[in-house]
């Protein structure tokens, strides 16, 4: 009995000293979508996710954890699309002032009112066809996809979020059967 008490006391001391705590490794942290663990989102990740999505085999736990972008419990074409979108998206570095502006009003809120709405999309479209002037702050807000260029696509993203309530980073890409997609 004395040995059992000593053993239990030793375990408590080791636990309290942190010797028995689980060790956290770099494998525990990852970039969502980086299924090949190369430290970057790229087309290879999207391809691996798409292969797993169309395969009849059950994906590994690691592939599910890293590849299920929308966290719906399955790998599908949407996960591959999200990863590919992030992989090819230009890296635009905003100034602290531009970030503060986006945090204050939100992406797409060109008229700086209380909500994102169809008027904001209208302003963006009018700017695209040179029927409306925007000040410097409005230009930052109008670039919905933050790629440095204001296009009708920004208006589409804005309108989709306003009308359908999508979170800004999960707006689906438009699909028009029979028509070519123009980015």
PLY file of the C-alpha trace (Angstrom):
ply
format ascii 1.0
element vertex 183
property float x
property float y
property float z
element edge 182
property int vertex1
property int vertex2
end_header
0.00 0.00 0.00
2.89 2.31 0.83
4.37 1.78 -2.67
1.04 2.63 -4.31
0.75 5.89 -2.36
4.35 6.81 -3.27
3.70 6.05 -6.93
0.51 8.17 -6.94
2.36 11.00 -5.19
5.18 10.83 -7.75
2.64 10.98 -10.60
1.00 14.05 -9.03
4.36 15.76 -8.66
5.33 15.02 -12.25
1.95 16.23 -13.50
2.23 19.42 -11.46
5.74 20.05 -12.79
4.44 19.78 -16.36
6.39 16.66 -17.20
3.31 14.68 -18.20
1.55 17.38 -20.18
0.98 16.61 -23.84
3.61 18.09 -26.13
2.26 20.37 -28.85
4.10 20.01 -32.13
4.08 22.00 -35.35
1.90 19.25 -36.82
-0.94 20.53 -34.61
-0.97 23.89 -36.38
-1.77 24.13 -40.05
-3.12 26.39 -42.77
-6.71 25.50 -43.62
-6.67 24.09 -47.14
-2.96 23.19 -47.14
-3.56 19.45 -47.49
-0.05 18.60 -48.71
1.49 20.49 -45.75
3.94 22.51 -47.84
3.11 25.71 -45.95
1.17 27.43 -48.75
-2.18 27.24 -50.49
-1.70 26.30 -54.12
-3.30 24.46 -57.02
-1.82 21.17 -55.80
-3.92 21.43 -52.62
-7.08 22.09 -54.65
-6.28 19.12 -56.90
-5.81 16.77 -53.92
-9.11 17.92 -52.41
-10.93 17.50 -55.72
-9.47 14.01 -56.18
-10.65 13.07 -52.70
-14.09 14.58 -53.40
-14.70 12.44 -56.50
-13.12 9.30 -55.06
-15.17 6.53 -53.47
-12.43 5.98 -50.88
-12.81 7.57 -47.47
-10.41 10.51 -47.06
-7.89 10.40 -44.24
-8.57 12.33 -41.04
-5.73 14.74 -41.84
-7.12 15.40 -45.33
-10.59 16.01 -43.85
-9.24 18.30 -41.13
-7.13 20.37 -43.52
-9.29 20.20 -46.64
-12.86 20.69 -45.41
-12.80 24.45 -46.02
-16.49 25.10 -45.33
-16.58 22.68 -42.38
-19.64 20.79 -43.62
-18.16 17.38 -42.77
-17.33 16.29 -46.32
-14.86 17.09 -49.06
-16.50 18.44 -52.19
-15.87 20.67 -55.18
-16.67 23.76 -53.11
-13.73 23.03 -50.81
-11.41 22.75 -53.81
-12.86 25.96 -55.26
-12.29 27.91 -52.03
-8.68 26.71 -51.83
-8.02 27.50 -55.48
-9.59 30.95 -55.08
-7.30 31.72 -52.15
-4.29 30.26 -53.97
-4.64 32.44 -57.06
-5.89 35.57 -55.30
-3.34 38.35 -55.60
-1.75 39.35 -52.34
-2.72 42.98 -51.81
-1.24 44.59 -48.72
-3.53 47.22 -47.28
-2.26 50.13 -45.23
-3.34 50.36 -41.58
-5.65 53.24 -42.57
-7.30 51.12 -45.28
-7.74 48.23 -42.85
-9.30 50.60 -40.31
-11.66 51.90 -43.00
-12.73 48.36 -43.96
-13.25 47.49 -40.29
-15.32 50.62 -39.74
-17.67 50.33 -42.74
-17.17 46.82 -44.14
-16.20 45.64 -47.61
-18.48 47.01 -50.31
-20.23 49.62 -48.16
-19.37 52.42 -50.59
-22.03 54.88 -49.42
-20.83 54.40 -45.80
-24.30 53.90 -44.38
-25.25 51.32 -41.76
-25.47 48.28 -44.03
-24.33 46.67 -47.25
-27.14 46.96 -49.79
-28.04 47.20 -53.48
-27.19 50.92 -53.54
-23.57 50.04 -52.83
-23.54 47.61 -55.78
-25.12 50.30 -57.95
-22.40 52.81 -57.00
-19.70 50.28 -57.86
-21.25 49.54 -61.26
-21.66 53.24 -61.98
-17.98 53.76 -61.12
-17.03 50.91 -63.48
-18.80 52.57 -66.41
-17.50 56.03 -65.44
-20.91 57.41 -64.47
-19.92 58.09 -60.84
-16.83 59.46 -59.13
-15.65 57.86 -55.88
-13.34 59.45 -53.34
-10.22 57.60 -52.14
-12.02 55.97 -49.20
-14.90 54.81 -51.38
-12.44 53.26 -53.83
-10.95 51.15 -51.02
-14.44 50.08 -49.91
-15.55 49.35 -53.50
-12.74 46.84 -54.15
-14.75 44.01 -52.58
-12.39 41.20 -53.55
-9.35 43.31 -52.56
-7.43 42.64 -55.75
-6.56 46.25 -56.53
-9.04 46.61 -59.41
-12.69 47.64 -59.20
-14.84 45.66 -61.63
-18.42 44.49 -62.07
-17.33 41.40 -60.15
-16.96 43.58 -57.03
-20.53 44.79 -57.52
-21.68 41.19 -57.92
-19.97 40.14 -54.69
-21.46 43.14 -52.91
-24.97 42.46 -54.18
-24.73 38.73 -53.36
-23.77 39.47 -49.77
-26.43 42.13 -49.41
-29.28 40.09 -50.87
-28.42 36.55 -49.82
-26.58 37.18 -46.56
-23.37 35.36 -47.44
-20.34 35.96 -45.24
-17.88 38.10 -47.22
-15.31 35.33 -47.75
-17.77 32.60 -48.78
-19.62 34.26 -51.64
-20.16 31.61 -54.33
-18.66 32.19 -57.76
-21.36 32.98 -60.34
-22.34 30.19 -62.67
-24.22 30.82 -65.89
-24.67 27.57 -67.87
-23.87 27.96 -71.53
-22.07 31.27 -71.10
-18.33 31.69 -70.64
-17.24 32.88 -67.21
-15.51 36.25 -67.45
-13.41 36.99 -64.38
0 1
1 2
2 3
3 4
4 5
5 6
6 7
7 8
8 9
9 10
10 11
11 12
12 13
13 14
14 15
15 16
16 17
17 18
18 19
19 20
20 21
21 22
22 23
23 24
24 25
25 26
26 27
27 28
28 29
29 30
30 31
31 32
32 33
33 34
34 35
35 36
36 37
37 38
38 39
39 40
40 41
41 42
42 43
43 44
44 45
45 46
46 47
47 48
48 49
49 50
50 51
51 52
52 53
53 54
54 55
55 56
56 57
57 58
58 59
59 60
60 61
61 62
62 63
63 64
64 65
65 66
66 67
67 68
68 69
69 70
70 71
71 72
72 73
73 74
74 75
75 76
76 77
77 78
78 79
79 80
80 81
81 82
82 83
83 84
84 85
85 86
86 87
87 88
88 89
89 90
90 91
91 92
92 93
93 94
94 95
95 96
96 97
97 98
98 99
99 100
100 101
101 102
102 103
103 104
104 105
105 106
106 107
107 108
108 109
109 110
110 111
111 112
112 113
113 114
114 115
115 116
116 117
117 118
118 119
119 120
120 121
121 122
122 123
123 124
124 125
125 126
126 127
127 128
128 129
129 130
130 131
131 132
132 133
133 134
134 135
135 136
136 137
137 138
138 139
139 140
140 141
141 142
142 143
143 144
144 145
145 146
146 147
147 148
148 149
149 150
150 151
151 152
152 153
153 154
154 155
155 156
156 157
157 158
158 159
159 160
160 161
161 162
162 163
163 164
164 165
165 166
166 167
167 168
168 169
169 170
170 171
171 172
172 173
173 174
174 175
175 176
176 177
177 178
178 179
179 180
180 181
181 182
